[in-house]
Amino acid sequence: MIVALTGASGFVGSHIADELCRRGHTVRCLLRRSSDDRWLRNKPYELRRCSFDDAGSIAEAIGNASAVIHTAGVIAARSMEEFMEGNRGVTERMLAATGKVATSGFQRFVHISSLAVCGPAPSLAQPLTEDSPLHPITPYGISKKAAEEAVLGWHERLPITIIRPPAVYGERDQATLPFFQAIRRGVIPLIGFSSKWVSLVHIRDLARGIVDALESNATVGKTYFVSSEEFYTWKQIGTTAAAVMGSRAIPVVIPHALVLTIAALSGWIGHVQGKAPVLDYHKGRDIIQRYWICSPERARTDFGYRQELSLERGIAETIEWYTEHGWLRK
């Protein structure tokens, strides 16, 4: 099928494009005019530039696609208004554009959301499920929840599916790169004195799960966590990475109060400079939570999703890629 894909210039979207292509789909990448296409070059993808501020421009770019995967979104912003526009606003225009051009043969609108819409789990014994109440704790999570609500509002007009990834890592990822760089320098940074548990999915497992959901008739109108089947502590992740690198890294605990102070200062500097800070007080609150964990059981039941890459293999391949591309020194 012809699949129109937003966010294809980014980490997650570019891997979804690769997985779609691997399975023989025609990949139509919808890009902003300013988007960097470095992960898309020399590949058999159709690149269409459009304005995500205009539903008409988006509809023209979607064209005769029989499916849409909407990955694009905002993970850092200067205000709640910017978060809402970048996540809910763009999603609303994507839906309107899709509804305008979708024919009777249109197969799916897949929306990529986030575990952040739920907030953290209450305990290690109670991972979040798709039926858990939504209690986002950050402006990002609130805006992604609003985007989900927009998608659900179209369920009678479009065949929709929502995917909520947890933390994602792998080749091309810049967000977790500083963690690996710190380990290379001999430090495993740990937030707070209590263990922090996370669901952590390798990008290839995530991309595969997303395309599986697209291709399955059982997923119409449903929401899924596509995640690791295991939960990990950041100490476990760090020691695994140190072993792969052959680094004698030692754990260094950063108290919550210091994390929140640094995060607040970073946010203030971003505000003064007029930039969207990657780390601010809200992100600080996010990373001091104990349980960012979810269950992929519904995905396993409905379309056979399973975690294929172990933590050890996923980290080893990620570090190898970082090293080969000069992102991580040997």
C-alpha positions, 0 to 999 in steps of 0.5 A: 500500500501507499503509506503517507508518513509524517515525522520521517526525518526524525529518529522514530519516523525514519525507522518506520519508513525503513520497516515499511520499505522492507515489507514492500510498501510505498513510502510517501514522506510528508516533510516540512520545507525545513526538515533535514532528510539525511536519514531518507537520502538514497532510499526509494522514498517519495518526499513531499514537502508541505505546510503542517499549518494548512490542512489543504497543503497536507491533503495535497501531500497525502494524495492517494495514500491508502494509509497515514502514520502520523509520527510528527510531534513536538517534544520540547516547547517554550509554553503549553500553547506551543505544545498544544499546537505542535501536538494537538493542532497538527494532529487535528489538521492531519485528521481533517486532511486525511478525511478530505482525501480518504476514499472508500479504500482507505485502510488506516490512520495510525497515530503515534502517541506516548506513554506520557499520556498516562503518567507513571505507573503506581508500582512495579506490580501494576504496569500501565495498560491501555485501560489505565486512567490518563493522568499526564504530569507534564505539558508534553503529556497533556498535549499528547493526550489532547492529540489522542482525544482528537484522533478518537473523535474521528473514529466513526469517520476514519479507521484509526489506531493509536500506538503509545511507545515508552522510552525508545532507544537505538540507532540515530537516537540523540536523546539517550546519547548523553547517557551512553557518553557519560558511561564512556567517560566512566560514570553511570548517572542515576537519578535519586536514591531509589531505583527507577524502573522503565519500559524501554523499547529498541527502535526496530522492535517499535517500528516492527510493532507499528507496521504490524498494527497497521497491517492487522485488521484486529487493531482498528479503533484500538490503542496499544502499548508497543514496548519491551516485555521486561522492565529495567532499572537505569542501573541495569541499563547502565551496567549493561552498556558499560560491559558492552563498552568495556568501561569501568563506569561507576554509578553516581547518584544525582539527588532529586532536589539537584535534578529539579534545580538543574532542570528549573535553571535549564528551563529558565535559561531557555525562556530567557534565550527564547529557545525550547529547552529539552530539560525544564522543571516539568521534564525534571518531574518526569525523570524522577518518577519511579515507574514508567512501565507499561504492559504490551499484552494487548499488542501480543494478543491482537497482532502477535507482537513480541520483543525480539531484541534483548537489552544486551543485543539492543545496547550493543548494536546501538553503541556500535552504530554510535561509534561507527558514526562518530557519535561515541568515541572508541 
